[in-house]
Amino acid sequence: MGKSKAQKPAKINTENVLAVLQSLTRKTQKHLGGFDLPEYLYQQIFWRRHMVILKSPECWETGACKVCGCEIIGKTMEDRACENDPACYPAMMKKEEWEQYKKDNNIKLFD
């Protein structure tokens, strides 16, 4: 592994490999003839990226998470929450949870 400026560089383990596979699947889903992502997942991915830009511009500008060193575009597509302290975004939510979260947090990006 190369040198990284990450605070806690990601390790190769089952949890991280599954997260990478999940983000790759979501990233390429449309291109492989699969179904489009459900709207609620697309919204969360878009919103997560927006939150990274606002809360941790360093991660967005470098293209990698300053905590784990993972590529930020893929990281925002997997289910786990941001590892920054404070976190830029929570874990991926189910449709109903996301709809309530948007109401509770006055998220108007998708209206």
N, CA, C and O of each residue as an XYZ file, in Angstrom:
444
protein
N       0.842     -1.188      0.000
C       0.000      0.000      0.000
C       0.882      1.244      0.000
O       1.931      1.281      0.643
N       0.440      2.250     -0.726
C       1.188      3.493     -0.809
C       0.991      4.358      0.417
O       0.179      4.053      1.290
N       1.737      5.430      0.467
C       1.599      6.367      1.575
C       0.292      7.130      1.415
O      -0.135      7.436      0.302
N      -0.322      7.424      2.524
C      -1.588      8.129      2.527
C      -1.549      9.208      3.590
O      -0.909      9.047      4.628
N      -2.244     10.320      3.325
C      -2.357     11.379      4.316
C      -3.562     11.150      5.220
O      -3.845     11.963      6.100
N      -4.264     10.056      5.005
C      -5.457      9.757      5.787
C      -5.110      9.572      7.263
O      -4.050      9.051      7.610
N      -6.028     10.013      8.121
C      -5.828      9.896      9.561
C      -5.824      8.432     10.015
O      -4.995      8.023     10.829
N      -6.765      7.655      9.474
C      -6.871      6.216      9.783
C      -7.100      5.481      8.468
O      -8.237      5.134      8.151
N      -6.038      5.236      7.695
C      -6.210      4.618      6.377
C      -7.023      3.319      6.433
O      -6.842      2.486      7.322
N      -7.924      3.177      5.453
C      -8.778      1.991      5.382
C      -7.930      0.739      5.202
O      -6.926      0.741      4.490
N      -8.352     -0.305      5.853
C      -7.687     -1.606      5.758
C      -8.469     -2.491      4.793
O      -9.659     -2.280      4.560
N      -7.785     -3.474      4.243
C      -8.480     -4.444      3.406
C      -9.113     -5.470      4.341
O      -8.431     -6.309      4.928
N     -10.429     -5.377      4.462
C     -11.184     -6.331      5.275
C     -12.540     -6.549      4.600
O     -12.881     -5.854      3.643
N     -13.286     -7.491      5.089
C     -14.560     -7.856      4.470
C     -15.515     -6.675      4.396
O     -16.127     -6.444      3.353
N     -15.653     -5.927      5.477
C     -16.577     -4.798      5.522
C     -16.221     -3.748      4.457
O     -17.103     -3.244      3.762
N     -14.947     -3.427      4.337
C     -14.523     -2.424      3.360
C     -14.641     -2.927      1.922
O     -15.018     -2.170      1.028
N     -14.321     -4.196      1.698
C     -14.450     -4.764      0.350
C     -15.917     -4.762     -0.071
O     -16.229     -4.425     -1.213
N     -16.816     -5.133      0.833
C     -18.244     -5.125      0.516
C     -18.739     -3.704      0.220
O     -19.570     -3.508     -0.666
N     -18.231     -2.723      0.958
C     -18.619     -1.334      0.716
C     -18.158     -0.874     -0.657
O     -18.899     -0.184     -1.357
N     -16.952     -1.244     -1.051
C     -16.445     -0.881     -2.382
C     -17.284     -1.557     -3.458
O     -17.644     -0.928     -4.453
N     -17.592     -2.815     -3.266
C     -18.430     -3.527     -4.240
C     -19.816     -2.895     -4.350
O     -20.370     -2.784     -5.444
N     -20.371     -2.482     -3.212
C     -21.675     -1.832     -3.225
C     -21.619     -0.522     -4.012
O     -22.502     -0.253     -4.826
N     -20.606      0.278     -3.777
C     -20.504      1.557     -4.495
C     -20.265      1.325     -5.983
O     -20.823      2.041     -6.814
N     -19.447      0.341     -6.330
C     -19.217      0.041     -7.744
C     -20.487     -0.450     -8.418
O     -20.769     -0.086     -9.559
N     -21.250     -1.271     -7.720
C     -22.520     -1.758     -8.263
C     -23.470     -0.596     -8.507
O     -24.103     -0.521     -9.560
N     -23.570      0.299     -7.552
C     -24.462      1.455     -7.716
C     -23.961      2.384     -8.811
O     -24.753      2.956     -9.560
N     -22.656      2.531     -8.901
C     -22.062      3.418     -9.901
C     -22.300      2.897    -11.320
O     -22.537      3.684    -12.237
N     -22.240      1.593    -11.501
C     -22.323      1.011    -12.834
C     -23.668      0.354    -13.129
O     -23.861     -0.195    -14.213
N     -24.582      0.402    -12.193
C     -25.864     -0.284    -12.333
C     -26.545      0.045    -13.659
O     -26.981     -0.862    -14.367
N     -26.638      1.287    -13.995
C     -27.326      1.698    -15.221
C     -26.563      1.227    -16.459
O     -27.175      0.825    -17.449
N     -25.252      1.273    -16.408
C     -24.428      0.927    -17.561
C     -24.409     -0.566    -17.854
O     -24.057     -0.977    -18.959
N     -24.783     -1.373    -16.879
C     -24.776     -2.820    -17.084
C     -26.154     -3.346    -17.463
O     -26.393     -4.553    -17.420
N     -27.061     -2.444    -17.834
C     -28.393     -2.866    -18.230
C     -29.315     -3.129    -17.059
O     -30.405     -3.673    -17.235
N     -28.894     -2.753    -15.877
C     -29.727     -2.946    -14.693
C     -30.742     -1.825    -14.558
O     -30.901     -0.995    -15.453
N     -31.409     -1.819    -13.448
C     -32.392     -0.790    -13.184
C     -31.702      0.468    -12.685
O     -30.610      0.416    -12.119
N     -32.357      1.595    -12.906
C     -31.854      2.835    -12.328
C     -31.929      2.736    -10.812
O     -32.725      1.970    -10.269
N     -31.112      3.499    -10.149
C     -31.197      3.548     -8.693
C     -32.551      4.122     -8.296
O     -33.074      5.005     -8.977
N     -33.121      3.630     -7.203
C     -34.356      4.247     -6.710
C     -34.099      5.720     -6.398
O     -32.999      6.092     -5.989
N     -35.102      6.538     -6.589
C     -34.978      7.985     -6.391
C     -34.461      8.331     -4.996
O     -33.636      9.236     -4.861
N     -34.920      7.640     -3.963
C     -34.501      7.973     -2.606
C     -33.004      7.713     -2.401
O     -32.363      8.430     -1.633
N     -32.434      6.703     -3.069
C     -30.988      6.466     -2.979
C     -30.232      7.545     -3.750
O     -29.236      8.080     -3.264
N     -30.704      7.858     -4.943
C     -30.076      8.905     -5.739
C     -30.053     10.218     -4.953
O     -29.032     10.905     -4.913
N     -31.181     10.559     -4.330
C     -31.251     11.800     -3.550
C     -30.231     11.800     -2.414
O     -29.558     12.804     -2.177
N     -30.119     10.682     -1.718
C     -29.173     10.622     -0.601
C     -27.734     10.744     -1.075
O     -26.921     11.405     -0.428
N     -27.417     10.119     -2.186
C     -26.056     10.229     -2.736
C     -25.757     11.681     -3.091
O     -24.701     12.200     -2.730
N     -26.663     12.334     -3.785
C     -26.500     13.737     -4.160
C     -26.350     14.601     -2.907
O     -25.449     15.436     -2.828
N     -27.238     14.396     -1.928
C     -27.218     15.179     -0.700
C     -25.929     14.937      0.083
O     -25.350     15.881      0.621
N     -25.470     13.675      0.154
C     -24.223     13.350      0.851
C     -23.057     14.119      0.232
O     -22.228     14.674      0.953
N     -22.991     14.152     -1.071
C     -21.907     14.884     -1.744
C     -21.990     16.369     -1.437
O     -20.970     17.024     -1.224
N     -23.195     16.894     -1.415
C     -23.401     18.302     -1.066
C     -22.909     18.567      0.368
O     -22.283     19.593      0.636
N     -23.197     17.638      1.278
C     -22.772     17.811      2.672
C     -21.253     17.729      2.801
O     -20.670     18.450      3.610
N     -20.607     16.875      2.029
C     -19.141     16.802      2.049
C     -18.563     18.142      1.599
O     -17.626     18.657      2.207
N     -19.130     18.701      0.527
C     -18.655     19.998      0.033
C     -18.778     21.063      1.127
O     -17.868     21.871      1.312
N     -19.895     21.063      1.847
C     -20.118     22.066      2.895
C     -19.300     21.816      4.164
O     -18.709     22.741      4.721
N     -19.271     20.568      4.612
C     -18.682     20.260      5.913
C     -17.209     19.863      5.869
O     -16.491     20.032      6.854
N     -16.758     19.340      4.738
C     -15.369     18.904      4.630
C     -14.842     19.160      3.221
O     -14.548     18.222      2.480
N     -14.726     20.439      2.857
C     -14.297     20.767      1.498
C     -12.949     20.150      1.122
O     -12.687     19.906     -0.056
N     -12.096     19.897      2.110
C     -10.802     19.264      1.843
C     -10.997     17.888      1.199
O     -10.290     17.529      0.257
N     -11.955     17.132      1.713
C     -12.233     15.797      1.153
C     -12.714     15.925     -0.298
O     -12.276     15.181     -1.176
N     -13.611     16.869     -0.530
C     -14.151     17.034     -1.879
C     -13.062     17.494     -2.846
O     -12.948     16.969     -3.953
N     -12.270     18.465     -2.429
C     -11.233     19.025     -3.312
C     -10.144     18.010     -3.648
O      -9.645     17.988     -4.774
N      -9.774     17.177     -2.690
C      -8.737     16.174     -2.958
C      -9.319     14.917     -3.601
O      -8.592     14.130     -4.206
N     -10.637     14.733     -3.466
C     -11.291     13.558     -4.034
C     -11.194     12.329     -3.148
O     -11.587     11.235     -3.553
N     -10.664     12.507     -1.925
C     -10.500     11.376     -1.009
C     -10.854     11.788      0.415
O     -10.633     12.930      0.818
N     -11.400     10.855      1.159
C     -11.748     11.094      2.561
C     -10.474     11.324      3.371
O      -9.524     10.547      3.278
N     -10.460     12.394      4.163
C      -9.274     12.694      4.970
C      -9.103     11.721      6.131
O      -8.021     11.631      6.709
N     -10.165     10.992      6.476
C     -10.077     10.024      7.573
C      -9.528      8.691      7.074
O      -8.525      8.196      7.586
N     -10.197      8.108      6.060
C      -9.814      6.754      5.626
C      -9.042      6.727      4.312
O      -8.420      5.717      3.984
N      -9.074      7.828      3.550
C      -8.361      7.877      2.282
C      -9.133      7.327      1.096
O      -8.620      7.313     -0.023
N     -10.363      6.873      1.324
C     -11.171      6.305      0.234
C     -11.636      7.394     -0.728
O     -11.792      8.555     -0.351
N     -11.852      6.991     -1.981
C     -12.339      7.891     -3.018
C     -13.724      8.392     -2.615
O     -14.604      7.592     -2.298
N     -13.921      9.706     -2.624
C     -15.120     10.314     -2.042
C     -16.382     10.038     -2.858
O     -17.459      9.891     -2.281
N     -16.276      9.965     -4.173
C     -17.452      9.692     -5.004
C     -18.011      8.309     -4.662
O     -19.216      8.160     -4.461
N     -17.159      7.319     -4.598
C     -17.608      5.974     -4.238
C     -18.075      5.889     -2.804
O     -19.065      5.220     -2.507
N     -17.371      6.562     -1.917
C     -17.704      6.509     -0.488
C     -19.114      7.036     -0.231
O     -19.819      6.515      0.632
N     -19.527      8.052     -0.963
C     -20.867      8.612     -0.759
C     -21.962      7.720     -1.344
O     -23.147      7.982     -1.140
N     -21.578      6.677     -2.066
C     -22.563      5.771     -2.668
C     -22.805      4.515     -1.834
O     -23.763      3.785     -2.087
N     -21.966      4.258     -0.861
C     -22.143      3.058     -0.031
C     -23.003      3.392      1.186
O     -23.262      4.559      1.478
N     -23.438      2.351      1.888
C     -24.413      2.523      2.970
C     -23.878      3.139      4.257
O     -24.650      3.721      5.019
N     -22.602      3.029      4.515
C     -22.087      3.475      5.809
C     -22.048      4.997      5.935
O     -21.976      5.724      4.944
N     -22.097      5.449      7.178
C     -22.027      6.883      7.469
C     -20.603      7.398      7.277
O     -19.649      6.620      7.236
N     -20.475      8.699      7.161
C     -19.181      9.370      7.101
C     -18.425      9.123      8.407
O     -19.026      9.051      9.480
N     -17.109      8.995      8.302
C     -16.286      8.718      9.490
C     -15.672      9.968     10.105
O     -15.029      9.884     11.150
N     -15.859     11.126      9.476
C     -15.325     12.362     10.053
C     -15.973     12.623     11.401
O     -17.035     12.082     11.708
N     -15.326     13.456     12.201
C     -15.885     13.861     13.480
C     -15.900     15.382     13.527
O     -14.853     15.993     13.741
N     -17.048     16.006     13.335
C     -18.376     15.426     13.193
C     -18.596     14.873     11.776
O     -17.966     15.321     10.818
N     -19.485     13.909     11.667
C     -19.769     13.256     10.391
C     -20.448     14.215      9.419
O     -21.262     15.048      9.818
N     -20.108     14.089      8.156
C     -20.747     14.895      7.109
C     -22.157     14.404      6.814
O     -23.036     15.197      6.477
N     -22.375     13.096      6.942
C     -23.684     12.510      6.639
C     -23.861     11.204      7.414
O     -22.885     10.542      7.766
N     -25.139     10.838      7.677
C     -25.426      9.585      8.395
C     -25.427      8.385      7.444
O     -25.211      8.528      6.241
N     -25.672      7.215      8.003
C     -25.785      5.988      7.205
C     -26.947      6.121      6.214
O     -27.897      6.868      6.447
N     -26.851      5.384      5.113
C     -27.907      5.387      4.104
C     -29.210      4.917      4.752
O     -29.228      3.971      5.539
N     -30.290      5.600      4.401
C     -31.587      5.316      5.017
C     -32.523      4.610      4.045
O     -32.369      4.703      2.827
N     -33.483      3.911      4.605
C     -34.559      3.329      3.804
C     -35.448      4.476      3.335
O     -35.365      5.589      3.854
N     -36.288      4.200      2.362
C     -37.118      5.239      1.750
C     -37.915      6.053      2.780
O     -37.874      7.283      2.771
N     -38.631      5.364      3.656
C     -39.472      6.052      4.642
C     -38.626      6.883      5.603
O     -38.993      8.005      5.953
N     -37.499      6.329      6.025
C     -36.599      7.053      6.925
C     -36.082      8.323      6.255
O     -36.027      9.381      6.882
N     -35.703      8.218      4.975
C     -35.179      9.357      4.239
C     -36.236     10.447      4.105
O     -35.939     11.627      4.289
N     -37.461     10.056      3.786
C     -38.540     11.047      3.648
C     -38.747     11.790      4.960
O     -38.931     13.007      4.962
N     -38.719     11.070      6.075
C     -38.878     11.709      7.383
C     -37.666     12.578      7.715
O     -37.823     13.677      8.247
N     -36.475     12.103      7.410
C     -35.239     12.854      7.662
C     -35.257     14.183      6.902
O     -34.848     15.212      7.438
N     -35.729     14.157      5.658
C     -35.816     15.405      4.879
C     -36.758     16.388      5.559
O     -36.467     17.582      5.625
N     -37.873     15.901      6.061
C     -38.830     16.777      6.757
C     -38.231     17.312      8.051
O     -38.276     18.511      8.326
N     -37.668     16.394      8.843
C     -37.121     16.785     10.156
C     -35.955     17.769     10.047
O     -35.748     18.592     10.939
N     -35.198     17.683      8.955
C     -34.006     18.516      8.793
C     -34.174     19.601      7.736
O     -33.205     20.236      7.319
N     -35.422     19.804      7.310
C     -35.760     20.875      6.382
C     -34.888     20.823      5.109
O     -34.374     21.849      4.663
N     -34.731     19.635      4.541
C     -33.959     19.461      3.317
C     -34.889     19.703      2.142
O     -35.840     18.952      1.924
N     -34.609     20.756      1.388
C     -35.494     21.178      0.307
C     -34.886     21.003     -1.076
O     -35.462     21.464     -2.061
N     -33.741     20.352     -1.169
C     -33.050     20.197     -2.449
C     -33.884     19.477     -3.504
O     -33.666     19.664     -4.701
N     -34.819     18.669     -3.076
C     -35.520     17.788     -4.005
C     -36.983     18.137     -4.195
O     -37.733     17.359     -4.783
N     -37.399     19.294     -3.706
C     -38.793     19.715     -3.862
C     -39.011     20.400     -5.189
O     -40.128     20.821     -5.490
